[in-house]
Amino acid sequence: MLRGKRAVITGGGGGFGQALCVWLAREGVEVDFCARRAKDIQNTSSIIAAEGGVANGYICDLTQPASIAQFSSRLLGRDKPIDILILNAAQWLSGTVDDQPDTEIINTISSGLTGSILLTQALLPGLRRSDSADIVSIISACGIPNFTDSIAHPAFFASKHGLSGFTTKLSEQLSKENIRVTGLYPPDFELTGLDTMVDSQSRMGERLMNGRSVWETIRFVLSQPRSCHIGTIYFQGPTREDLIS
């Protein structure tokens, strides 16, 4: 279902973003991704190339509009349409409202919200060239109304609530153009490796969800026929605070 498609992933230089790049490449998807550091781009590209996949990495700082414009321009410079856009990048910030400098608060909002909006807007021409485009936002449980069970900074909550609103409205607007938009709201999860299968032995609430489960959910969404538009996916699971208490 996914082989031959082209995907763009933000924050692909490490962690879950890197895993998404590798897993998509294993499905036969051509992967374009961005990261802030050249060494991270090289690392992700090397993993995919060693497995025979195709990946193109680009430097992009989502807190800087000029960097977003340069990244999107390079992506749109190719004839091949963009079939999948995964908005994954976000700067994590913890703490209380008065214990972080202004720059960290601004960067948290810019990377997780403003940057995602500007990039999506810029890449719409490429998505519109696809016959079956999908946009997936990795929002987090911190974007769910009244959820507070996290050590995340209020600015991180604000970023995720903003991304939730953007994704919800975008989903309604772009459905008229056959572009599906899906928002995912995972709780805290752990990434235990690229080849580790999901633990099926633990009971609910005993451990954090595995990032592989988030990927399998994304894969399910992307593999559905166009008549099936899944707009929102909520997950139940413990947070790190739940397991410590």
C-alpha positions as CSV (number, residue, x, y, z in Angstrom):
1,M,0.0,0.0,0.0
2,L,2.8,2.4,0.8
3,R,5.5,1.3,-1.6
4,G,6.5,4.0,-4.1
5,K,5.1,6.9,-2.1
6,R,7.1,9.9,-1.0
7,A,7.0,11.1,2.6
8,V,8.3,14.2,4.4
9,I,9.1,13.8,8.2
10,T,10.1,16.6,10.5
11,G,12.5,15.9,13.3
12,G,14.0,12.9,11.6
13,G,17.5,13.2,13.0
14,G,17.0,11.1,16.1
15,G,14.5,9.4,18.5
16,F,11.0,8.6,17.2
17,G,11.4,10.8,14.1
18,Q,14.4,8.8,13.0
19,A,12.5,5.5,13.7
20,L,9.6,6.8,11.6
21,C,12.1,7.5,8.7
22,V,13.5,4.0,8.9
23,W,10.2,2.2,9.3
24,L,8.7,4.1,6.3
25,A,11.8,3.3,4.2
26,R,11.3,-0.3,5.0
27,E,7.8,-0.1,3.5
28,G,9.4,1.1,0.3
29,V,8.6,4.8,0.8
30,E,11.1,7.4,-0.4
31,V,11.8,9.5,2.7
32,D,12.6,13.2,2.9
33,F,13.3,14.4,6.4
34,C,14.8,17.4,8.2
35,A,16.9,17.8,11.3
36,R,18.9,20.7,12.8
37,R,22.3,19.0,12.7
38,A,24.3,17.6,9.8
39,K,25.6,14.7,11.9
40,D,22.0,13.6,12.7
41,I,21.1,13.7,9.1
42,Q,24.1,11.6,8.2
43,N,23.2,9.1,10.9
44,T,19.6,8.6,9.8
45,S,20.6,8.5,6.1
46,S,23.3,5.9,6.8
47,I,20.8,3.5,8.6
48,I,18.4,3.7,5.7
49,A,21.0,3.4,3.0
50,A,22.5,0.3,4.7
51,E,19.1,-1.4,4.4
52,G,18.7,-0.4,0.7
53,G,16.2,2.3,1.4
54,V,16.0,5.8,-0.1
55,A,16.3,8.9,2.1
56,N,17.2,12.5,1.6
57,G,18.0,14.6,4.6
58,Y,17.9,18.4,4.9
59,I,19.0,21.0,7.5
60,C,15.9,22.8,8.8
61,D,15.3,24.8,12.0
62,L,11.5,25.0,12.4
63,T,11.9,28.0,14.7
64,Q,13.2,30.0,11.7
65,P,10.8,30.9,8.9
66,A,13.7,31.4,6.4
67,S,15.0,27.9,7.1
68,I,11.5,26.5,6.6
69,A,11.2,28.4,3.3
70,Q,14.5,27.0,2.1
71,F,13.6,23.4,3.1
72,S,10.2,23.5,1.5
73,S,11.6,25.1,-1.7
74,R,14.0,22.2,-2.1
75,L,11.3,19.7,-1.6
76,L,9.0,21.3,-4.1
77,G,11.8,21.6,-6.6
78,R,11.2,18.0,-7.6
79,D,8.5,16.7,-9.9
80,K,7.4,13.9,-7.6
81,P,4.4,14.8,-5.4
82,I,4.4,14.6,-1.6
83,D,2.1,11.8,-0.5
84,I,2.7,11.8,3.2
85,L,3.6,14.7,5.6
86,I,4.3,13.7,9.2
87,L,4.6,16.6,11.7
88,N,6.7,15.1,14.3
89,A,9.2,17.7,15.4
90,A,8.7,19.5,18.7
91,Q,11.0,20.9,21.4
92,W,10.4,19.3,24.7
93,L,10.2,21.7,27.7
94,S,9.5,20.8,31.3
95,G,9.0,22.9,34.4
96,T,6.7,25.6,35.8
97,V,5.6,28.8,34.2
98,D,8.4,30.9,35.8
99,D,11.5,28.7,35.6
100,Q,12.3,28.9,31.9
101,P,13.9,31.7,29.9
102,D,11.9,33.5,27.3
103,T,14.0,32.0,24.5
104,E,13.1,28.5,25.5
105,I,9.4,29.3,25.6
106,I,9.5,31.0,22.2
107,N,11.4,28.1,20.7
108,T,9.0,25.5,22.1
109,I,6.0,27.3,20.6
110,S,7.9,28.0,17.3
111,S,9.2,24.5,16.7
112,G,6.1,22.5,17.7
113,L,3.3,24.9,16.4
114,T,4.3,27.8,14.3
115,G,6.9,25.9,12.3
116,S,4.5,23.0,11.6
117,I,1.9,25.5,10.4
118,L,4.3,27.3,8.1
119,L,5.8,24.1,6.7
120,T,2.3,22.6,6.0
121,Q,1.2,25.8,4.2
122,A,4.4,25.8,2.1
123,L,4.1,22.1,1.1
124,L,0.5,22.2,0.1
125,P,1.3,22.5,-3.6
126,G,3.3,19.3,-3.4
127,L,0.6,17.5,-1.4
128,R,-2.1,18.6,-3.9
129,R,-0.2,17.0,-6.7
130,S,-0.7,13.6,-5.0
131,D,-3.7,11.5,-5.8
132,S,-3.8,10.3,-2.1
133,A,-2.1,12.6,0.3
134,D,-2.0,12.3,4.0
135,I,-0.9,14.6,6.8
136,V,-0.3,13.1,10.2
137,S,0.3,15.3,13.3
138,I,2.0,13.8,16.3
139,I,0.2,15.9,18.9
140,S,0.6,14.1,22.3
141,A,-1.8,13.7,25.2
142,C,-0.7,17.2,26.3
143,G,-3.0,18.5,23.6
144,I,-6.1,16.8,25.1
145,P,-8.5,19.2,26.9
146,N,-8.1,19.1,30.7
147,F,-5.2,16.7,30.6
148,T,-2.5,17.8,33.1
149,D,-0.7,14.7,34.2
150,S,2.7,15.6,32.8
151,I,5.8,17.5,33.9
152,A,5.7,19.4,30.6
153,H,6.0,23.2,30.8
154,P,2.7,25.1,30.2
155,A,4.3,26.4,27.0
156,F,4.6,22.8,25.7
157,F,0.9,22.3,26.6
158,A,0.1,25.5,24.7
159,S,2.0,24.3,21.7
160,K,0.3,21.0,21.6
161,H,-3.2,22.5,22.1
162,G,-2.4,24.9,19.2
163,L,-1.3,22.0,17.0
164,S,-4.5,20.2,17.9
165,G,-6.7,23.1,16.8
166,F,-4.7,23.5,13.6
167,T,-5.0,19.8,12.8
168,T,-8.7,19.6,13.5
169,K,-9.6,22.6,11.3
170,L,-7.1,21.5,8.6
171,S,-8.7,18.1,8.5
172,E,-12.1,19.5,7.8
173,Q,-10.8,22.0,5.2
174,L,-8.6,19.6,3.2
175,S,-11.0,16.7,3.2
176,K,-12.7,18.5,0.4
177,E,-9.5,18.1,-1.7
178,N,-9.1,14.4,-0.9
179,I,-6.2,15.2,1.5
180,R,-6.6,13.3,4.8
181,V,-5.4,14.9,8.0
182,T,-5.1,12.8,11.2
183,G,-4.1,13.9,14.7
184,L,-2.5,11.4,17.1
185,Y,-2.6,12.0,20.9
186,P,-0.2,9.5,22.4
187,P,0.8,9.6,26.1
188,D,4.4,9.1,27.2
189,F,6.0,6.3,25.2
190,E,9.4,4.7,25.0
191,L,11.4,3.7,22.0
192,T,13.1,0.4,22.6
193,G,14.7,-0.1,19.2
194,L,14.0,-0.2,15.5
195,D,13.6,-4.0,15.4
196,T,11.9,-4.7,18.8
197,M,8.4,-5.9,18.4
198,V,5.7,-4.5,20.7
199,D,5.5,-6.2,24.1
200,S,2.3,-8.2,24.3
201,Q,2.9,-9.6,27.8
202,S,2.4,-6.6,30.0
203,R,-1.0,-5.7,31.4
204,M,-2.6,-2.3,30.8
205,G,-1.0,0.4,32.9
206,E,2.1,-1.6,33.8
207,R,4.5,0.1,31.5
208,L,4.8,2.9,29.0
209,M,3.5,2.3,25.5
210,N,6.1,1.4,23.0
211,G,6.8,3.8,20.1
212,R,6.4,0.9,17.8
213,S,2.7,0.9,18.6
214,V,2.4,4.5,17.5
215,W,4.1,3.7,14.2
216,E,1.8,0.7,13.7
217,T,-1.1,3.0,14.2
218,I,0.2,5.5,11.7
219,R,0.8,2.7,9.2
220,F,-2.8,1.6,9.7
221,V,-4.1,5.1,9.0
222,L,-2.0,5.5,5.9
223,S,-3.0,2.1,4.6
224,Q,-6.8,2.7,4.6
225,P,-8.7,3.3,1.4
226,R,-9.6,6.9,0.7
227,S,-13.2,6.4,1.8
228,C,-11.9,6.0,5.3
229,H,-10.8,9.2,7.0
230,I,-9.7,8.8,10.6
231,G,-9.4,12.3,11.9
232,T,-8.4,11.8,15.5
233,I,-6.8,8.9,17.5
234,Y,-6.5,8.9,21.3
235,F,-4.5,6.4,23.2
236,Q,-4.9,5.3,26.8
237,G,-1.8,4.5,28.8
238,P,0.2,5.5,31.8
239,T,2.5,8.5,32.0
240,R,6.0,8.4,33.5
241,E,4.5,10.2,36.6
242,D,1.9,7.4,36.9
243,L,4.6,4.7,37.0
244,I,6.7,6.6,39.5
245,S,3.9,7.3,42.0
